[in-house]
Amino acid sequence: MKKILITGGAGYIGSHTAVALVNAGFEPIIIDNFSNSNKSALIGIETILGKALKCYEGDCNDKALMQRIFAENQFEGVIHFAAYKAVGESTQLPLKYYTNNIDSLLILLETMVDFGVKELVFSSSCTVYGQPDILPVSEETPRQEAESPYGNTKKICEDILRDYIKSGIASRVISLRYFNPVGAHPSGEIGELPLGVPNNLVPFITQTAVGIREKLTVFGSDYDTPDGSCIRDYIHVMDLADAHVKALEYLFRQKDNFYDLFNVGTGKGNTVLEVIKTFEKVSGKPLNYHIGPRRPGDIEKVWANTDKINKVLGWQAQYSLEDSLRDSWNWQQKLGERE
């Protein structure tokens, strides 16, 4: 089995991708510093798979540790998730985001070169599009000025990767620009587990539904959308995990000096209020929410054109918004049972 390093592999998307990789015949090995994840994810992965995965506890910015991990394992590829990701926090702590998100990629690339590892799937984001002029956004849509330092780090990292390949390095890289991950593994053993107050909509919804949060704030009701709330493309995390596996398999078939990028979304936009109403429908739980002011760094509306990934990688979303919210609710309820 090909060994694949997953940086940030105990996080939300990383843990689901680890499961998908094993199911596809790979051997994922995790590095995570658990700054924004929980070791319970490793137990959930083991429960789903029936076996534990190898995991290093540490930081991708630690050059010596990265050298040791690569020396101890013969990797065939890397999936790089490790990054700070809270849009709102990034507007308050920009230097934290620039230092971590960019340096970790540079150190990873240097280590990959040292050990001759060629394949990399990079976790990018639809935030690179800013507020696009035309919707839906395709991979050819011009990137706008980022609305947050977080989004800007993803733009910079994409530029680094493009220049890295242009230099003639014998590597193959794909950037996946994904939209808004939601949902959980259907087993309810792993899911989104934010530390402290959630920055993302769906975990705040589920925590409000079980009484952990008093009420949910909808940030803005005066946007140019059908109901005044922001529009996003909400993709089930298992669909997203599958896209990473397909991207990696595609890279193995490419020649050196290869770079490409793909949108990963459903191709459909939903407003925040539509998500709330859908959750109430699938859970049977009325939500306590109110309308608040707009939040700094938020864009008005964005959703994906997924034609390229559908055709080139043979991937398309399988889960609906209802599926995603039902799985998120199942995960939240299982969390409550464990406490």
C-alpha positions as CSV (number, residue, x, y, z in Angstrom):
1,M,0.0,0.0,0.0
2,K,1.2,3.5,-0.8
3,K,1.9,5.6,2.2
4,I,0.3,9.0,2.2
5,L,1.2,11.8,4.7
6,I,-1.9,13.8,5.8
7,T,-0.9,17.0,7.6
8,G,-3.7,18.1,9.9
9,G,-5.0,14.6,9.5
10,A,-6.9,14.6,12.9
11,G,-8.9,17.6,11.8
12,Y,-12.4,17.7,10.4
13,I,-11.6,17.1,6.7
14,G,-8.3,15.3,7.4
15,S,-10.0,12.6,9.5
16,H,-12.6,11.8,6.9
17,T,-10.0,11.8,4.1
18,A,-7.9,9.3,6.2
19,V,-10.9,7.0,6.2
20,A,-11.5,7.4,2.5
21,L,-7.8,6.7,1.7
22,V,-7.8,3.5,3.6
23,N,-11.0,2.4,1.8
24,A,-9.2,3.2,-1.5
25,G,-6.3,1.0,-0.6
26,F,-3.8,3.6,0.7
27,E,-2.0,3.7,4.0
28,P,-2.4,7.2,5.5
29,I,-0.1,8.5,8.2
30,I,-1.1,11.6,10.2
31,I,0.7,14.6,11.6
32,D,-1.3,16.9,13.7
33,N,-0.4,19.3,16.6
34,F,-4.0,19.2,17.9
35,S,-4.2,23.0,18.1
36,N,-7.6,22.9,16.3
37,S,-8.5,19.2,16.6
38,N,-9.1,16.6,19.2
39,K,-7.4,13.2,19.7
40,S,-10.8,11.6,20.0
41,A,-10.8,11.8,16.2
42,L,-8.2,9.1,16.1
43,I,-10.4,6.9,18.2
44,G,-13.3,7.5,15.8
45,I,-11.1,6.6,12.8
46,E,-10.0,3.4,14.6
47,T,-13.6,2.5,15.3
48,I,-14.7,3.0,11.7
49,L,-11.7,1.1,10.2
50,G,-11.1,-1.5,12.9
51,K,-7.5,-0.5,13.2
52,A,-5.5,2.5,14.4
53,L,-3.5,4.8,12.1
54,K,0.0,5.9,12.7
55,C,0.0,9.5,14.0
56,Y,2.8,11.9,14.8
57,E,1.9,14.7,17.3
58,G,3.7,17.8,16.2
59,D,3.8,20.9,14.1
60,C,4.4,21.1,10.3
61,N,6.5,24.2,11.0
62,D,9.0,22.0,12.9
63,K,11.7,21.3,10.2
64,A,13.5,18.7,12.3
65,L,10.3,16.8,13.0
66,M,9.3,16.9,9.3
67,Q,12.7,15.5,8.3
68,R,12.3,12.7,10.8
69,I,8.8,11.8,9.7
70,F,9.9,11.6,6.1
71,A,13.0,9.6,7.0
72,E,11.0,7.1,8.9
73,N,8.4,6.6,6.2
74,Q,8.6,6.1,2.4
75,F,5.8,8.4,1.3
76,E,4.3,8.2,-2.1
77,G,2.3,11.4,-1.7
78,V,1.1,14.2,0.7
79,I,-2.3,15.8,1.3
80,H,-1.7,19.1,3.1
81,F,-4.6,20.3,5.3
82,A,-2.6,21.8,8.2
83,A,-3.6,25.5,8.3
84,Y,-5.5,28.0,10.5
85,K,-8.9,28.5,8.9
86,A,-11.2,30.9,10.8
87,V,-12.0,33.8,8.5
88,G,-13.1,36.1,11.4
89,E,-10.1,35.3,13.5
90,S,-7.7,35.9,10.6
91,T,-8.9,39.5,10.4
92,Q,-8.0,40.0,14.0
93,L,-4.7,38.0,14.0
94,P,-3.3,38.3,10.4
95,L,0.3,37.6,11.3
96,K,-0.6,34.4,13.0
97,Y,-2.3,33.2,9.8
98,Y,0.5,34.4,7.4
99,T,3.2,32.8,9.5
100,N,1.5,29.4,10.0
101,N,-0.2,28.9,6.7
102,I,2.6,29.9,4.5
103,D,5.6,28.7,6.4
104,S,4.1,25.2,6.9
105,L,3.8,24.9,3.1
106,L,7.3,26.0,2.5
107,I,8.8,23.6,5.0
108,L,6.7,20.8,3.6
109,L,7.8,21.4,0.0
110,E,11.5,21.6,1.1
111,T,11.1,18.3,2.9
112,M,9.4,16.7,-0.1
113,V,12.3,17.7,-2.3
114,D,14.8,16.4,0.1
115,F,13.1,13.0,0.1
116,G,12.0,12.8,-3.5
117,V,8.3,12.8,-2.8
118,K,6.5,14.2,-5.9
119,E,2.7,14.1,-5.4
120,L,0.9,16.8,-3.4
121,V,-2.8,17.6,-3.0
122,F,-3.1,21.1,-1.5
123,S,-6.2,22.2,0.5
124,S,-7.2,25.5,-1.0
125,S,-10.4,27.4,-0.8
126,C,-13.1,29.2,-2.7
127,T,-12.1,32.3,-0.6
128,V,-9.5,32.9,-3.4
129,Y,-12.4,34.1,-5.6
130,G,-13.3,36.9,-3.1
131,Q,-16.7,38.3,-4.1
132,P,-16.9,37.2,-7.8
133,D,-18.5,39.3,-10.5
134,I,-20.1,36.3,-12.2
135,L,-21.6,33.2,-10.6
136,P,-21.1,30.3,-10.5
137,V,-17.3,30.5,-10.3
138,S,-15.2,28.3,-12.5
139,E,-11.5,27.6,-12.3
140,E,-11.0,30.3,-14.9
141,T,-12.8,32.9,-12.8
142,P,-10.3,35.6,-11.9
143,R,-9.2,35.6,-8.3
144,Q,-10.3,38.8,-6.6
145,E,-8.6,40.6,-3.8
146,A,-9.1,38.4,-0.7
147,E,-11.7,39.5,1.8
148,S,-9.7,38.1,4.7
149,P,-6.1,37.3,5.6
150,Y,-7.1,33.6,5.6
151,G,-8.2,33.9,2.0
152,N,-5.1,35.7,1.1
153,T,-2.9,33.0,2.6
154,K,-4.6,30.5,0.2
155,K,-4.0,32.8,-2.8
156,I,-0.3,33.1,-1.8
157,C,0.1,29.4,-1.3
158,E,-1.4,28.7,-4.7
159,D,1.1,31.1,-6.2
160,I,3.9,29.4,-4.4
161,L,2.8,26.0,-5.8
162,R,2.5,27.4,-9.3
163,D,6.0,28.9,-9.2
164,Y,7.3,25.7,-7.6
165,I,6.2,23.7,-10.6
166,K,7.3,26.4,-13.1
167,S,10.8,26.1,-11.7
168,G,11.0,22.7,-13.4
169,I,10.9,20.7,-10.2
170,A,10.0,17.0,-10.7
171,S,6.7,17.2,-8.8
172,R,3.0,16.9,-9.5
173,V,0.5,19.2,-7.6
174,I,-3.2,19.7,-7.5
175,S,-4.9,22.5,-5.5
176,L,-8.5,21.8,-4.5
177,R,-10.6,24.9,-4.1
178,Y,-13.4,23.7,-2.0
179,F,-16.4,25.4,-0.8
180,N,-18.2,24.9,2.6
181,P,-17.7,21.5,4.1
182,V,-20.5,20.2,6.3
183,G,-21.8,16.8,7.5
184,A,-20.1,14.0,9.2
185,H,-19.2,10.3,8.6
186,P,-22.5,8.4,8.4
187,S,-21.5,6.3,11.3
188,G,-21.4,9.3,13.6
189,E,-17.9,8.3,14.9
190,I,-16.1,11.4,13.4
191,G,-17.4,14.8,12.5
192,E,-16.7,18.5,12.9
193,L,-15.5,19.2,16.5
194,P,-14.6,22.8,16.9
195,L,-12.6,23.9,20.0
196,G,-14.5,26.6,21.8
197,V,-17.1,28.6,20.0
198,P,-17.7,27.4,16.4
199,N,-16.6,29.6,13.6
200,N,-18.7,27.7,11.0
201,L,-22.5,27.7,10.6
202,V,-23.5,24.0,10.9
203,P,-21.7,23.2,14.2
204,F,-23.2,26.3,15.7
205,I,-26.6,25.2,14.5
206,T,-26.3,21.7,16.0
207,Q,-24.8,23.1,19.3
208,T,-27.7,25.5,19.5
209,A,-30.2,22.7,18.9
210,V,-28.8,20.7,21.8
211,G,-28.6,23.7,24.1
212,I,-24.8,24.2,24.2
213,R,-25.3,27.6,22.6
214,E,-28.2,29.9,23.7
215,K,-28.9,31.1,20.2
216,L,-27.6,31.3,16.7
217,T,-26.7,34.6,15.0
218,V,-27.4,35.1,11.3
219,F,-24.8,37.6,10.2
220,G,-26.6,40.1,8.0
221,S,-30.1,40.1,6.4
222,D,-29.6,42.9,3.8
223,Y,-27.4,41.1,1.2
224,D,-28.5,40.9,-2.4
225,T,-29.9,37.3,-2.1
226,P,-33.4,35.9,-2.1
227,D,-33.8,36.2,1.7
228,G,-31.0,38.7,2.5
229,S,-28.6,36.1,4.1
230,C,-25.3,35.0,2.6
231,I,-25.2,32.2,0.0
232,R,-22.7,29.4,0.1
233,D,-22.1,26.0,-1.6
234,Y,-22.4,23.4,1.2
235,I,-20.6,20.2,0.4
236,H,-20.7,17.0,2.4
237,V,-17.3,16.2,4.0
238,M,-17.4,12.6,2.6
239,D,-17.8,13.9,-0.9
240,L,-14.8,16.2,-0.2
241,A,-12.8,13.4,1.2
242,D,-13.5,11.4,-2.0
243,A,-12.3,14.3,-4.1
244,H,-8.9,14.2,-2.4
245,V,-8.6,10.5,-3.1
246,K,-9.5,11.0,-6.8
247,A,-7.0,13.9,-7.1
248,L,-4.2,11.8,-5.6
249,E,-5.0,8.9,-7.9
250,Y,-5.0,11.3,-10.9
251,L,-1.6,12.8,-9.9
252,F,0.0,9.3,-10.0
253,R,-0.9,9.1,-13.7
254,Q,0.6,12.5,-14.6
255,K,4.1,13.4,-15.8
256,D,6.5,15.5,-13.8
257,N,6.1,19.3,-13.6
258,F,2.4,19.1,-13.4
259,Y,0.0,21.6,-11.7
260,D,-3.7,21.9,-11.9
261,L,-6.6,23.1,-9.8
262,F,-10.2,22.1,-9.3
263,N,-13.3,23.5,-7.6
264,V,-15.0,21.0,-5.2
265,G,-18.6,21.9,-4.5
266,T,-22.1,20.8,-5.3
267,G,-22.7,23.4,-7.9
268,K,-25.6,24.8,-5.9
269,G,-25.9,27.7,-3.5
270,N,-28.0,27.8,-0.4
271,T,-28.7,30.8,1.9
272,V,-27.9,30.7,5.6
273,L,-31.7,30.8,6.3
274,E,-32.3,27.9,3.9
275,V,-29.8,25.9,5.8
276,I,-31.5,26.7,9.1
277,K,-34.9,25.7,7.7
278,T,-33.5,22.5,6.2
279,F,-32.0,21.6,9.6
280,E,-35.2,22.2,11.4
281,K,-36.9,19.9,8.8
282,V,-34.5,17.0,9.1
283,S,-34.0,17.2,12.9
284,G,-37.5,18.2,13.9
285,K,-35.9,20.7,16.2
286,P,-36.9,24.4,16.1
287,L,-33.8,26.7,16.3
288,N,-33.4,29.8,18.4
289,Y,-31.8,32.3,16.0
290,H,-31.8,36.0,15.5
291,I,-30.5,38.4,12.8
292,G,-27.3,40.3,13.6
293,P,-25.0,42.7,11.8
294,R,-22.8,41.7,8.9
295,R,-19.5,40.0,9.9
296,P,-16.1,41.3,8.8
297,G,-14.5,39.2,6.0
298,D,-17.8,37.6,4.8
299,I,-18.6,37.7,1.2
300,E,-22.1,37.9,-0.1
301,K,-22.5,34.9,-2.3
302,V,-20.5,32.2,-4.0
303,W,-21.0,28.7,-5.4
304,A,-19.1,26.5,-7.7
305,N,-19.1,25.5,-11.3
306,T,-18.0,21.8,-11.0
307,D,-17.8,20.9,-14.7
308,K,-14.0,20.5,-14.7
309,I,-13.7,18.1,-11.7
310,N,-16.8,16.2,-13.0
311,K,-15.1,15.6,-16.4
312,V,-11.4,15.3,-15.5
313,L,-11.5,13.5,-12.2
314,G,-14.8,11.7,-12.7
315,W,-16.0,13.1,-9.4
316,Q,-19.3,14.6,-8.4
317,A,-21.1,15.2,-5.2
318,Q,-23.3,12.4,-4.0
319,Y,-24.8,13.8,-0.8
320,S,-27.6,16.4,-0.6
321,L,-27.9,19.3,1.9
322,E,-30.5,17.2,3.8
323,D,-28.0,14.3,4.0
324,S,-25.3,16.7,5.3
325,L,-27.4,18.2,8.0
326,R,-28.9,14.8,9.0
327,D,-25.3,13.4,9.4
328,S,-24.2,16.6,11.3
329,W,-27.2,16.2,13.7
330,N,-26.5,12.5,14.2
331,W,-22.8,13.3,15.0
332,Q,-23.9,16.0,17.5
333,Q,-26.3,13.7,19.3
334,K,-23.6,10.9,19.5
335,L,-21.3,13.5,21.1
336,G,-23.9,14.1,23.7
337,E,-24.2,10.4,24.4
338,R,-20.5,10.1,25.1
339,E,-20.5,12.9,27.7
